Amino acid sequence: MKTIRVGGVPEHFNLPWHLCIENDKFKNAGVNVIWKDFPEGTGAMCKALRSGEIDVAVILTEGVIRDIINSNPSKIIQTYIASPLIWGIHVDARSKYKDIQDLEGTKAAISREGSGSHLMAYVNAQHKNWDLNKLDFEIINNLEGAIKALKNDDAQYFMWEHFTTKPLVDDCTFRLVADCPTPWPCFVIAATDECIKNESEALNLMLQVLNAETENFKLQKNIDIQLSERYQQKLEDIRKWLDLTRWSQTQISEEDLEIVQKNLIDLNLINKKVAIENLTHDL
């Protein structure tokens, strides 16, 4: 039985993967999927793909496209979440900053360079017509680091997925000042070129099982309650998130790849566009 090592964030989006693993659905199809959590997010997963620590990543679209263009030997094999990611823009609960425009010229906490929190700080700044050359960052590694940085005023704001961070808003650790949705499907599944070359059959089996799980995921009995309990989220928040979220079973479109690359060029985060075959691989 072939083994595929998969990395992803420890968030509610990835429950379908865990259910397939826990219920032996991958193994019954003939593939052993081993999951590794990456609480640090996209930047850490890009590094793990490059080093061969993992074979596959469930990863932010803009982050992995940027890293592939910057010579990460991987390709997108499918869209995972077709809907946008809602990035909450957070400040410390005691912060003097009340409005998104108050944050112009302040420092953003980011998990690491090339992460979603890093790239989306540029997207938000562009939306607000801020000077992109004056953006300033504090690397904080993970959510715990962000809490500490904002509390100590080492950084003034932090962008992270709205619903993941909602419990920290509810308990008055953070205050939400605005939301910033991605203008593209938020999560894709990327595999290393080596894994695609040597284990394409196992990858295909893995996707077949996963897609069967996600196709009717929202219709599973009490799935909202299960999500709420496992990820310590309020049931009302999980239901809102489920309403907004669409899982995908297909490859990312050429149109979406064009939109992401255009945005990355506009933000000076890449210096060239590349052809679709350099970014994706159809199994």
Order of alpha helices (4+ residues) and beta strands (2+ residues): beta-alpha-alpha-beta-alpha-beta-alpha-beta-beta-beta-alpha-beta-alpha-beta-alpha-beta-beta-alpha-alpha-alpha-alpha-alpha
